[in-house]
Amino acid sequence: QVQLVESGGGLVQAGGSLRLSCAASGRTISNWFMGWFRQAPGKERVFVASINWSSGTTYYAKSMAGRFTISRDNAKNTVYLQMNSLKPEDTAAYYCAARPSSGNQYVYWGQGTQVTVSS
């Protein structure tokens, strides 16, 4: 089992920045992918970014590359999502998730953290 706890969401003005954190506990995740997803009201959950925990290789949704940066801290077992130049359309619940490197389905999910960007 892997437990994921997100934090760092809040209200920010357009153009501002936020850093989300996702603390992982439970089984080792050294061979796993950690991902961030978001879900806006009335819309489907969409992929934001992911990172290969062991190699540090990162992947981004095209619309967010350049503004968002995913990173990890091995010592703290934590993955981060730095979000810059935020826009009102970035308003959503942001979720952290984990999947084994050998699979393509995210199997563990956090409870989500709300990000609201005002215009």
N, CA, C and O atoms as CSV, one atom per row, in Angstrom:
chain,resi,resn,atom,element,x,y,z
A,1,GLN,N,N,0.837,-1.201,0.000
A,1,GLN,CA,C,0.000,0.000,0.000
A,1,GLN,C,C,0.871,1.250,0.000
A,1,GLN,O,O,1.940,1.273,0.610
A,2,VAL,N,N,0.416,2.266,-0.673
A,2,VAL,CA,C,1.064,3.570,-0.686
A,2,VAL,C,C,0.034,4.617,-0.280
A,2,VAL,O,O,-1.058,4.683,-0.845
A,3,GLN,N,N,0.391,5.419,0.690
A,3,GLN,CA,C,-0.471,6.525,1.090
A,3,GLN,C,C,0.122,7.818,0.526
A,3,GLN,O,O,1.324,8.063,0.620
A,4,LEU,N,N,-0.743,8.626,-0.054
A,4,LEU,CA,C,-0.332,9.887,-0.660
A,4,LEU,C,C,-1.126,11.028,-0.033
A,4,LEU,O,O,-2.354,10.982,0.035
A,5,VAL,N,N,-0.419,12.036,0.417
A,5,VAL,CA,C,-1.077,13.176,1.046
A,5,VAL,C,C,-0.599,14.449,0.369
A,5,VAL,O,O,0.584,14.787,0.417
A,6,GLU,N,N,-1.536,15.152,-0.266
A,6,GLU,CA,C,-1.200,16.402,-0.950
A,6,GLU,C,C,-1.369,17.588,-0.018
A,6,GLU,O,O,-2.144,17.549,0.938
A,7,SER,N,N,-0.631,18.636,-0.317
A,7,SER,CA,C,-0.779,19.895,0.408
A,7,SER,C,C,-0.277,21.020,-0.481
A,7,SER,O,O,0.360,20.783,-1.507
A,8,GLY,N,N,-0.573,22.242,-0.074
A,8,GLY,CA,C,-0.045,23.393,-0.789
A,8,GLY,C,C,-1.036,24.130,-1.663
A,8,GLY,O,O,-0.706,25.172,-2.230
A,9,GLY,N,N,-2.245,23.606,-1.781
A,9,GLY,CA,C,-3.237,24.299,-2.587
A,9,GLY,C,C,-3.715,25.571,-1.894
A,9,GLY,O,O,-3.396,25.818,-0.731
A,10,GLY,N,N,-4.482,26.369,-2.627
A,10,GLY,CA,C,-5.013,27.589,-2.051
A,10,GLY,C,C,-5.519,28.531,-3.112
A,10,GLY,O,O,-5.719,28.155,-4.267
A,11,LEU,N,N,-5.723,29.768,-2.693
A,11,LEU,CA,C,-6.214,30.819,-3.586
A,11,LEU,C,C,-5.051,31.718,-3.973
A,11,LEU,O,O,-4.294,32.175,-3.116
A,12,VAL,N,N,-4.916,31.968,-5.266
A,12,VAL,CA,C,-3.831,32.811,-5.754
A,12,VAL,C,C,-4.350,33.650,-6.911
A,12,VAL,O,O,-5.255,33.228,-7.631
A,13,GLN,N,N,-3.788,34.820,-7.089
A,13,GLN,CA,C,-4.176,35.673,-8.200
A,13,GLN,C,C,-3.511,35.199,-9.493
A,13,GLN,O,O,-2.453,34.570,-9.474
A,14,ALA,N,N,-4.141,35.509,-10.586
A,14,ALA,CA,C,-3.577,35.176,-11.890
A,14,ALA,C,C,-2.168,35.753,-12.010
A,14,ALA,O,O,-1.913,36.893,-11.621
A,15,GLY,N,N,-1.266,34.948,-12.553
A,15,GLY,CA,C,0.124,35.340,-12.656
A,15,GLY,C,C,0.969,34.890,-11.490
A,15,GLY,O,O,2.197,34.943,-11.551
A,16,GLY,N,N,0.325,34.448,-10.433
A,16,GLY,CA,C,1.047,34.012,-9.248
A,16,GLY,C,C,1.551,32.586,-9.349
A,16,GLY,O,O,1.432,31.935,-10.388
A,17,SER,N,N,2.118,32.113,-8.246
A,17,SER,CA,C,2.722,30.782,-8.195
A,17,SER,C,C,2.258,30.034,-6.960
A,17,SER,O,O,1.910,30.628,-5.940
A,18,LEU,N,N,2.264,28.729,-7.078
A,18,LEU,CA,C,2.004,27.833,-5.950
A,18,LEU,C,C,2.903,26.616,-6.105
A,18,LEU,O,O,3.273,26.247,-7.219
A,19,ARG,N,N,3.252,25.996,-4.986
A,19,ARG,CA,C,3.963,24.732,-5.026
A,19,ARG,C,C,3.153,23.691,-4.253
A,19,ARG,O,O,2.900,23.834,-3.057
A,20,LEU,N,N,2.766,22.668,-4.956
A,20,LEU,CA,C,2.055,21.567,-4.332
A,20,LEU,C,C,3.048,20.500,-3.892
A,20,LEU,O,O,4.075,20.282,-4.534
A,21,SER,N,N,2.725,19.850,-2.797
A,21,SER,CA,C,3.552,18.757,-2.290
A,21,SER,C,C,2.705,17.500,-2.179
A,21,SER,O,O,1.499,17.558,-1.935
A,22,CYS,N,N,3.361,16.372,-2.363
A,22,CYS,CA,C,2.711,15.073,-2.194
A,22,CYS,C,C,3.662,14.178,-1.423
A,22,CYS,O,O,4.694,13.751,-1.941
A,23,ALA,N,N,3.308,13.904,-0.193
A,23,ALA,CA,C,4.133,13.057,0.657
A,23,ALA,C,C,3.668,11.611,0.533
A,23,ALA,O,O,2.488,11.311,0.710
A,24,ALA,N,N,4.602,10.724,0.230
A,24,ALA,CA,C,4.286,9.310,0.055
A,24,ALA,C,C,4.787,8.509,1.246
A,24,ALA,O,O,5.874,8.760,1.767
A,25,SER,N,N,3.989,7.551,1.666
A,25,SER,CA,C,4.393,6.656,2.752
A,25,SER,C,C,3.870,5.253,2.452
A,25,SER,O,O,3.019,5.052,1.586
A,26,GLY,N,N,4.406,4.303,3.194
A,26,GLY,CA,C,4.028,2.920,2.954
A,26,GLY,C,C,5.143,2.179,2.268
A,26,GLY,O,O,6.294,2.251,2.698
A,27,ARG,N,N,4.825,1.469,1.210
A,27,ARG,CA,C,5.835,0.683,0.540
A,27,ARG,C,C,6.818,1.569,-0.209
A,27,ARG,O,O,6.532,2.733,-0.487
A,28,THR,N,N,7.984,1.007,-0.535
A,28,THR,CA,C,8.970,1.759,-1.279
A,28,THR,C,C,8.452,2.101,-2.679
A,28,THR,O,O,7.762,1.296,-3.305
A,29,ILE,N,N,8.788,3.290,-3.161
A,29,ILE,CA,C,8.316,3.743,-4.468
A,29,ILE,C,C,9.478,4.026,-5.403
A,29,ILE,O,O,9.329,4.775,-6.368
A,30,SER,N,N,10.614,3.445,-5.134
A,30,SER,CA,C,11.797,3.757,-5.929
A,30,SER,C,C,11.658,3.322,-7.378
A,30,SER,O,O,12.333,3.873,-8.247
A,31,ASN,N,N,10.806,2.354,-7.659
A,31,ASN,CA,C,10.621,1.897,-9.033
A,31,ASN,C,C,9.270,2.308,-9.587
A,31,ASN,O,O,8.711,1.637,-10.454
A,32,TRP,N,N,8.757,3.401,-9.085
A,32,TRP,CA,C,7.426,3.843,-9.455
A,32,TRP,C,C,7.460,5.186,-10.181
A,32,TRP,O,O,8.447,5.921,-10.131
A,33,PHE,N,N,6.348,5.482,-10.858
A,33,PHE,CA,C,6.088,6.795,-11.400
A,33,PHE,C,C,5.154,7.531,-10.444
A,33,PHE,O,O,4.207,6.958,-9.905
A,34,MET,N,N,5.446,8.810,-10.250
A,34,MET,CA,C,4.542,9.661,-9.492
A,34,MET,C,C,3.968,10.694,-10.455
A,34,MET,O,O,4.690,11.287,-11.256
A,35,GLY,N,N,2.675,10.895,-10.363
A,35,GLY,CA,C,2.043,11.813,-11.295
A,35,GLY,C,C,1.157,12.830,-10.615
A,35,GLY,O,O,0.701,12.630,-9.489
A,36,TRP,N,N,0.921,13.920,-11.313
A,36,TRP,CA,C,-0.061,14.918,-10.893
A,36,TRP,C,C,-1.153,14.979,-11.953
A,36,TRP,O,O,-0.885,14.987,-13.154
A,37,PHE,N,N,-2.371,15.022,-11.478
A,37,PHE,CA,C,-3.536,15.165,-12.331
A,37,PHE,C,C,-4.382,16.309,-11.777
A,37,PHE,O,O,-4.215,16.723,-10.630
A,38,ARG,N,N,-5.287,16.809,-12.605
A,38,ARG,CA,C,-6.200,17.825,-12.097
A,38,ARG,C,C,-7.591,17.622,-12.681
A,38,ARG,O,O,-7.767,17.066,-13.765
A,39,GLN,N,N,-8.567,18.095,-11.919
A,39,GLN,CA,C,-9.956,17.971,-12.351
A,39,GLN,C,C,-10.678,19.264,-12.044
A,39,GLN,O,O,-10.847,19.644,-10.885
A,40,ALA,N,N,-11.099,19.930,-13.099
A,40,ALA,CA,C,-11.873,21.154,-12.947
A,40,ALA,C,C,-13.354,20.800,-12.796
A,40,ALA,O,O,-13.773,19.720,-13.211
A,41,PRO,N,N,-14.137,21.683,-12.218
A,41,PRO,CA,C,-15.569,21.399,-12.020
A,41,PRO,C,C,-16.260,21.064,-13.339
A,41,PRO,O,O,-16.147,21.798,-14.321
A,42,GLY,N,N,-16.972,19.948,-13.342
A,42,GLY,CA,C,-17.709,19.541,-14.536
A,42,GLY,C,C,-16.866,18.952,-15.635
A,42,GLY,O,O,-17.376,18.685,-16.723
A,43,LYS,N,N,-15.576,18.739,-15.383
A,43,LYS,CA,C,-14.686,18.202,-16.416
A,43,LYS,C,C,-14.019,16.926,-15.934
A,43,LYS,O,O,-14.035,16.605,-14.746
A,44,GLU,N,N,-13.430,16.204,-16.888
A,44,GLU,CA,C,-12.734,14.974,-16.539
A,44,GLU,C,C,-11.377,15.274,-15.921
A,44,GLU,O,O,-10.805,16.347,-16.113
A,45,ARG,N,N,-10.885,14.302,-15.182
A,45,ARG,CA,C,-9.545,14.407,-14.630
A,45,ARG,C,C,-8.530,14.273,-15.766
A,45,ARG,O,O,-8.655,13.388,-16.613
A,46,VAL,N,N,-7.531,15.150,-15.782
A,46,VAL,CA,C,-6.538,15.136,-16.848
A,46,VAL,C,C,-5.124,15.084,-16.283
A,46,VAL,O,O,-4.863,15.522,-15.163
A,47,PHE,N,N,-4.241,14.548,-17.072
A,47,PHE,CA,C,-2.835,14.424,-16.713
A,47,PHE,C,C,-2.163,15.787,-16.739
A,47,PHE,O,O,-2.399,16.602,-17.631
A,48,VAL,N,N,-1.315,16.013,-15.736
A,48,VAL,CA,C,-0.547,17.260,-15.678
A,48,VAL,C,C,0.935,16.984,-15.909
A,48,VAL,O,O,1.553,17.556,-16.807
A,49,ALA,N,N,1.497,16.100,-15.087
A,49,ALA,CA,C,2.927,15.822,-15.162
A,49,ALA,C,C,3.214,14.535,-14.412
A,49,ALA,O,O,2.424,14.103,-13.573
A,50,SER,N,N,4.361,13.921,-14.722
A,50,SER,CA,C,4.785,12.745,-13.983
A,50,SER,C,C,6.303,12.696,-13.926
A,50,SER,O,O,6.999,13.361,-14.693
A,51,ILE,N,N,6.790,11.897,-13.002
A,51,ILE,CA,C,8.224,11.749,-12.830
A,51,ILE,C,C,8.545,10.304,-12.499
A,51,ILE,O,O,7.867,9.670,-11.690
A,52,ASN,N,N,9.581,9.797,-13.132
A,52,ASN,CA,C,10.098,8.469,-12.812
A,52,ASN,C,C,10.942,8.620,-11.555
A,52,ASN,O,O,11.967,9.303,-11.562
A,53,TRP,N,N,10.504,7.979,-10.477
A,53,TRP,CA,C,11.154,8.235,-9.197
A,53,TRP,C,C,12.629,7.877,-9.211
A,53,TRP,O,O,13.439,8.590,-8.619
A,54,SER,N,N,12.991,6.796,-9.869
A,54,SER,CA,C,14.382,6.358,-9.815
A,54,SER,C,C,15.280,7.180,-10.747
A,54,SER,O,O,16.397,7.526,-10.361
A,55,SER,N,N,14.824,7.497,-11.955
A,55,SER,CA,C,15.680,8.202,-12.908
A,55,SER,C,C,15.509,9.714,-12.860
A,55,SER,O,O,16.397,10.463,-13.268
A,56,GLY,N,N,14.362,10.153,-12.360
A,56,GLY,CA,C,14.089,11.586,-12.356
A,56,GLY,C,C,13.560,12.118,-13.680
A,56,GLY,O,O,13.327,13.320,-13.807
A,57,THR,N,N,13.366,11.261,-14.656
A,57,THR,CA,C,12.826,11.688,-15.948
A,57,THR,C,C,11.415,12.228,-15.767
A,57,THR,O,O,10.595,11.636,-15.065
A,58,THR,N,N,11.145,13.351,-16.404
A,58,THR,CA,C,9.852,14.011,-16.234
A,58,THR,C,C,9.059,14.051,-17.536
A,58,THR,O,O,9.622,14.018,-18.630
A,59,TYR,N,N,7.757,14.123,-17.390
A,59,TYR,CA,C,6.835,14.180,-18.522
A,59,TYR,C,C,5.769,15.213,-18.195
A,59,TYR,O,O,5.357,15.357,-17.044
A,60,TYR,N,N,5.325,15.932,-19.227
A,60,TYR,CA,C,4.347,16.991,-19.014
A,60,TYR,C,C,3.258,16.967,-20.067
A,60,TYR,O,O,3.493,16.579,-21.212
A,61,ALA,N,N,2.070,17.384,-19.676
A,61,ALA,CA,C,1.048,17.695,-20.649
A,61,ALA,C,C,1.520,18.927,-21.429
A,61,ALA,O,O,2.093,19.848,-20.848
A,62,LYS,N,N,1.283,18.939,-22.715
A,62,LYS,CA,C,1.798,20.010,-23.564
A,62,LYS,C,C,1.364,21.387,-23.089
A,62,LYS,O,O,2.137,22.343,-23.140
A,63,SER,N,N,0.143,21.480,-22.633
A,63,SER,CA,C,-0.403,22.787,-22.264
A,63,SER,C,C,0.220,23.345,-20.994
A,63,SER,O,O,0.072,24.531,-20.697
A,64,MET,N,N,0.914,22.502,-20.245
A,64,MET,CA,C,1.478,22.938,-18.973
A,64,MET,C,C,2.994,22.983,-18.958
A,64,MET,O,O,3.593,23.553,-18.046
A,65,ALA,N,N,3.611,22.388,-19.956
A,65,ALA,CA,C,5.070,22.416,-20.020
A,65,ALA,C,C,5.530,23.866,-20.119
A,65,ALA,O,O,4.967,24.661,-20.871
A,66,GLY,N,N,6.559,24.195,-19.349
A,66,GLY,CA,C,7.054,25.558,-19.358
A,66,GLY,C,C,6.554,26.388,-18.194
A,66,GLY,O,O,7.244,27.300,-17.737
A,67,ARG,N,N,5.367,26.082,-17.713
A,67,ARG,CA,C,4.838,26.789,-16.542
A,67,ARG,C,C,4.888,25.927,-15.284
A,67,ARG,O,O,5.052,26.440,-14.177
A,68,PHE,N,N,4.746,24.622,-15.460
A,68,PHE,CA,C,4.725,23.706,-14.332
A,68,PHE,C,C,6.014,22.876,-14.319
A,68,PHE,O,O,6.543,22.518,-15.371
A,69,THR,N,N,6.504,22.581,-13.130
A,69,THR,CA,C,7.691,21.756,-12.984
A,69,THR,C,C,7.456,20.721,-11.902
A,69,THR,O,O,7.096,21.058,-10.775
A,70,ILE,N,N,7.662,19.453,-12.251
A,70,ILE,CA,C,7.550,18.377,-11.272
A,70,ILE,C,C,8.950,17.996,-10.810
A,70,ILE,O,O,9.890,17.954,-11.605
A,71,SER,N,N,9.076,17.720,-9.524
A,71,SER,CA,C,10.370,17.321,-8.972
A,71,SER,C,C,10.128,16.399,-7.786
A,71,SER,O,O,8.994,16.217,-7.344
A,72,ARG,N,N,11.203,15.826,-7.282
A,72,ARG,CA,C,11.071,14.924,-6.133
A,72,ARG,C,C,12.204,15.144,-5.162
A,72,ARG,O,O,13.275,15.629,-5.524
A,73,ASP,N,N,11.948,14.777,-3.920
A,73,ASP,CA,C,12.955,14.796,-2.871
A,73,ASP,C,C,13.008,13.386,-2.304
A,73,ASP,O,O,12.109,12.967,-1.574
A,74,ASN,N,N,14.058,12.660,-2.642
A,74,ASN,CA,C,14.155,11.263,-2.209
A,74,ASN,C,C,14.166,11.130,-0.691
A,74,ASN,O,O,13.537,10.232,-0.131
A,75,ALA,N,N,14.879,12.021,-0.041
A,75,ALA,CA,C,15.019,11.923,1.411
A,75,ALA,C,C,13.679,12.116,2.114
A,75,ALA,O,O,13.427,11.520,3.162
A,76,LYS,N,N,12.825,12.951,1.531
A,76,LYS,CA,C,11.533,13.235,2.155
A,76,LYS,C,C,10.403,12.406,1.557
A,76,LYS,O,O,9.256,12.507,1.992
A,77,ASN,N,N,10.727,11.589,0.561
A,77,ASN,CA,C,9.693,10.786,-0.100
A,77,ASN,C,C,8.537,11.666,-0.572
A,77,ASN,O,O,7.365,11.323,-0.416
A,78,THR,N,N,8.895,12.789,-1.144
A,78,THR,CA,C,7.906,13.793,-1.518
A,78,THR,C,C,8.109,14.221,-2.967
A,78,THR,O,O,9.237,14.386,-3.433
A,79,VAL,N,N,7.009,14.395,-3.655
A,79,VAL,CA,C,7.043,14.923,-5.009
A,79,VAL,C,C,6.367,16.280,-5.004
A,79,VAL,O,O,5.409,16.504,-4.263
A,80,TYR,N,N,6.867,17.182,-5.831
A,80,TYR,CA,C,6.375,18.551,-5.851
A,80,TYR,C,C,5.860,18.916,-7.237
A,80,TYR,O,O,6.261,18.332,-8.244
A,81,LEU,N,N,4.977,19.877,-7.261
A,81,LEU,CA,C,4.555,20.471,-8.515
A,81,LEU,C,C,4.635,21.985,-8.337
A,81,LEU,O,O,3.808,22.588,-7.653
A,82,GLN,N,N,5.632,22.579,-8.955
A,82,GLN,CA,C,5.776,24.030,-8.939
A,82,GLN,C,C,4.968,24.597,-10.093
A,82,GLN,O,O,5.181,24.227,-11.248
A,83,MET,N,N,4.051,25.484,-9.783
A,83,MET,CA,C,3.170,26.060,-10.795
A,83,MET,C,C,3.395,27.562,-10.847
A,83,MET,O,O,3.190,28.261,-9.855
A,84,ASN,N,N,3.811,28.052,-11.990
A,84,ASN,CA,C,4.080,29.472,-12.181
A,84,ASN,C,C,3.131,30.046,-13.226
A,84,ASN,O,O,2.498,29.313,-13.986
A,85,SER,N,N,3.047,31.363,-13.247
A,85,SER,CA,C,2.211,32.067,-14.223
A,85,SER,C,C,0.808,31.473,-14.269
A,85,SER,O,O,0.274,31.189,-15.342
A,86,LEU,N,N,0.236,31.295,-13.120
A,86,LEU,CA,C,-1.063,30.635,-13.040
A,86,LEU,C,C,-2.161,31.447,-13.708
A,86,LEU,O,O,-2.156,32.678,-13.688
A,87,LYS,N,N,-3.103,30.720,-14.299
A,87,LYS,CA,C,-4.222,31.328,-15.018
A,87,LYS,C,C,-5.524,30.858,-14.378
A,87,LYS,O,O,-5.547,29.810,-13.732
A,88,PRO,N,N,-6.597,31.609,-14.545
A,88,PRO,CA,C,-7.879,31.168,-13.975
A,88,PRO,C,C,-8.273,29.768,-14.450
A,88,PRO,O,O,-8.913,29.026,-13.705
A,89,GLU,N,N,-7.905,29.401,-15.662
A,89,GLU,CA,C,-8.249,28.066,-16.162
A,89,GLU,C,C,-7.435,26.952,-15.506
A,89,GLU,O,O,-7.698,25.775,-15.753
A,90,ASP,N,N,-6.459,27.299,-14.682
A,90,ASP,CA,C,-5.739,26.296,-13.901
A,90,ASP,C,C,-6.508,25.922,-12.641
A,90,ASP,O,O,-6.110,25.006,-11.921
A,91,THR,N,N,-7.593,26.614,-12.372
A,91,THR,CA,C,-8.414,26.299,-11.206
A,91,THR,C,C,-8.944,24.875,-11.302
A,91,THR,O,O,-9.597,24.507,-12.277
A,92,ALA,N,N,-8.651,24.077,-10.269
A,92,ALA,CA,C,-9.034,22.663,-10.275
A,92,ALA,C,C,-8.619,22.031,-8.956
A,92,ALA,O,O,-7.880,22.619,-8.166
A,93,ALA,N,N,-9.110,20.830,-8.741
A,93,ALA,CA,C,-8.574,19.983,-7.681
A,93,ALA,C,C,-7.391,19.224,-8.267
A,93,ALA,O,O,-7.500,18.624,-9.336
A,94,TYR,N,N,-6.276,19.251,-7.575
A,94,TYR,CA,C,-5.057,18.603,-8.052
A,94,TYR,C,C,-4.812,17.344,-7.220
A,94,TYR,O,O,-4.867,17.362,-5.990
A,95,TYR,N,N,-4.544,16.266,-7.927
A,95,TYR,CA,C,-4.366,14.977,-7.297
A,95,TYR,C,C,-2.979,14.409,-7.596
A,95,TYR,O,O,-2.461,14.529,-8.707
A,96,CYS,N,N,-2.409,13.799,-6.591
A,96,CYS,CA,C,-1.158,13.064,-6.720
A,96,CYS,C,C,-1.507,11.591,-6.883
A,96,CYS,O,O,-2.468,11.102,-6.289
A,97,ALA,N,N,-0.723,10.891,-7.689
A,97,ALA,CA,C,-0.992,9.483,-7.919
A,97,ALA,C,C,0.312,8.728,-8.123
A,97,ALA,O,O,1.346,9.320,-8.431
A,98,ALA,N,N,0.249,7.409,-7.945
A,98,ALA,CA,C,1.442,6.578,-8.082
A,98,ALA,C,C,1.114,5.311,-8.863
A,98,ALA,O,O,0.035,4.737,-8.722
A,99,ARG,N,N,2.064,4.891,-9.686
A,99,ARG,CA,C,1.909,3.629,-10.413
A,99,ARG,C,C,3.265,2.958,-10.534
A,99,ARG,O,O,4.297,3.628,-10.568
A,100,PRO,N,N,3.259,1.629,-10.601
A,100,PRO,CA,C,4.525,0.932,-10.807
A,100,PRO,C,C,5.085,1.243,-12.197
A,100,PRO,O,O,4.322,1.474,-13.135
A,101,SER,N,N,6.399,1.250,-12.332
A,101,SER,CA,C,7.021,1.520,-13.627
A,101,SER,C,C,6.620,0.489,-14.667
A,101,SER,O,O,6.600,0.781,-15.863
A,102,SER,N,N,6.305,-0.708,-14.215
A,102,SER,CA,C,5.950,-1.789,-15.136
A,102,SER,C,C,4.512,-1.705,-15.626
A,102,SER,O,O,4.121,-2.434,-16.538
A,103,GLY,N,N,3.727,-0.823,-15.029
A,103,GLY,CA,C,2.326,-0.744,-15.415
A,103,GLY,C,C,1.996,0.588,-16.062
A,103,GLY,O,O,2.850,1.469,-16.154
A,104,ASN,N,N,0.738,0.735,-16.516
A,104,ASN,CA,C,0.317,2.003,-17.094
A,104,ASN,C,C,-0.913,2.574,-16.406
A,104,ASN,O,O,-1.494,3.549,-16.881
A,105,GLN,N,N,-1.309,1.983,-15.308
A,105,GLN,CA,C,-2.452,2.479,-14.553
A,105,GLN,C,C,-1.978,3.006,-13.205
A,105,GLN,O,O,-1.226,2.349,-12.486
A,106,TYR,N,N,-2.440,4.209,-12.884
A,106,TYR,CA,C,-2.159,4.738,-11.562
A,106,TYR,C,C,-3.069,4.049,-10.555
A,106,TYR,O,O,-4.291,4.037,-10.702
A,107,VAL,N,N,-2.451,3.482,-9.539
A,107,VAL,CA,C,-3.206,2.628,-8.621
A,107,VAL,C,C,-3.427,3.249,-7.262
A,107,VAL,O,O,-4.319,2.828,-6.527
A,108,TYR,N,N,-2.636,4.237,-6.918
A,108,TYR,CA,C,-2.806,4.911,-5.641
A,108,TYR,C,C,-3.025,6.399,-5.905
A,108,TYR,O,O,-2.369,7.008,-6.751
A,109,TRP,N,N,-3.966,6.958,-5.153
A,109,TRP,CA,C,-4.350,8.356,-5.336
A,109,TRP,C,C,-4.422,9.058,-3.999
A,109,TRP,O,O,-4.798,8.463,-2.988
A,110,GLY,N,N,-4.056,10.336,-4.001
A,110,GLY,CA,C,-4.256,11.157,-2.832
A,110,GLY,C,C,-5.675,11.712,-2.809
A,110,GLY,O,O,-6.479,11.444,-3.701
A,111,GLN,N,N,-5.963,12.484,-1.780
A,111,GLN,CA,C,-7.312,13.001,-1.596
A,111,GLN,C,C,-7.552,14.290,-2.393
A,111,GLN,O,O,-8.692,14.728,-2.546
A,112,GLY,N,N,-6.488,14.881,-2.890
A,112,GLY,CA,C,-6.604,16.095,-3.693
A,112,GLY,C,C,-6.419,17.364,-2.881
A,112,GLY,O,O,-6.667,17.399,-1.676
A,113,THR,N,N,-5.978,18.399,-3.568
A,113,THR,CA,C,-5.845,19.714,-2.955
A,113,THR,C,C,-6.363,20.746,-3.956
A,113,THR,O,O,-6.049,20.687,-5.145
A,114,GLN,N,N,-7.153,21.681,-3.462
A,114,GLN,CA,C,-7.822,22.632,-4.342
A,114,GLN,C,C,-6.918,23.822,-4.653
A,114,GLN,O,O,-6.300,24.406,-3.763
A,115,VAL,N,N,-6.858,24.162,-5.931
A,115,VAL,CA,C,-6.158,25.355,-6.390
A,115,VAL,C,C,-7.179,26.253,-7.072
A,115,VAL,O,O,-7.865,25.836,-8.005
A,116,THR,N,N,-7.272,27.476,-6.603
A,116,THR,CA,C,-8.192,28.441,-7.190
A,116,THR,C,C,-7.401,29.672,-7.615
A,116,THR,O,O,-6.709,30.290,-6.806
A,117,VAL,N,N,-7.513,30.020,-8.893
A,117,VAL,CA,C,-6.801,31.166,-9.436
A,117,VAL,C,C,-7.816,32.238,-9.797
A,117,VAL,O,O,-8.688,32.024,-10.640
A,118,SER,N,N,-7.697,33.379,-9.159
A,118,SER,CA,C,-8.637,34.472,-9.408
A,118,SER,C,C,-8.090,35.396,-10.493
A,118,SER,O,O,-6.880,35.561,-10.648
A,119,SER,N,N,-9.014,35.987,-11.230
A,119,SER,CA,C,-8.607,36.879,-12.329
A,119,SER,C,C,-8.477,38.314,-11.867
A,119,SER,O,O,-8.143,39.191,-12.663
